[in-house]
Each structure stands twice: as structure tokens, then as C-alpha cells.
Amino acid sequence: LKNHARRMAYEKGYDEEFEMLCSIERLAPQIFAEEKHGPKKVCANVDLFSGLIYRMLGISEDLYTPLFAIARVPGWCAHRVEEVEFANRIIRPAYQYVGKPQPYVTLAER
């Protein structure tokens, strides 16, 4: 997506915005490492450039969040399946459940 964003940005006059996002992509991991004092590396995901692409395509800002959500629904569903399959655990390294532990109850037993 980044390569498409680059090409579009230079064609449509959004090169400064694209370069700013590239700076964020480059600098954010360093800043997070300094602030968090840990070895975990933070990387930009595909969504860093998607907003700029939406803007360049003329998509209304009101649609950015729904488009983001639509793209995420399969992953959210996969997390729910993992939670059910693996005893209420989502397989996600940064996830920390803070609620009261509850046993899984099948639909038939509810």
C-alpha cells in the first residue's frame, strides 16, 4: 500500500503529506522504544497510509472509520473464534484481559 500511496502522492501533489507519514513511520519506533524502555519493536501497519489514499481518492472523511472497520471485521471475527477455541484467550501478545475470569458456556447451555 505504501508504494501505491507514494505513486499517487507524487502524481496528485500530496508529496509533503506522504513524506510526513514516512517520517512518522521511521521515527515512531525509536520514540516508542525510548519512552517504553523495552525491547518490543513497534511498526506502522497498513493503516498509516490508508487515510492519505482515501483523501487522494476523494473519499469523504465521514467514511474513513467505516472503511477501517470493514477491513478489520475478519480479524475481529478471528479473534472471537480464538477466544472461544482457546479458553477465553485471544492470541494477541499485547492483549491483557482485566475482567473477572469466566468459564465458557456453550450456546445450548445459556
Secondary structure, DSSP 8 states (H G I E B T S, - for coil): -HHHHHHHHHHHT-HHHHHHHHHHHHHHHHHHHHHHTSS------THHHHHHHHHHTT--GGGHHHHHHHHHHHHHHHHHHHHHHTTS----TT----S-------GGG-
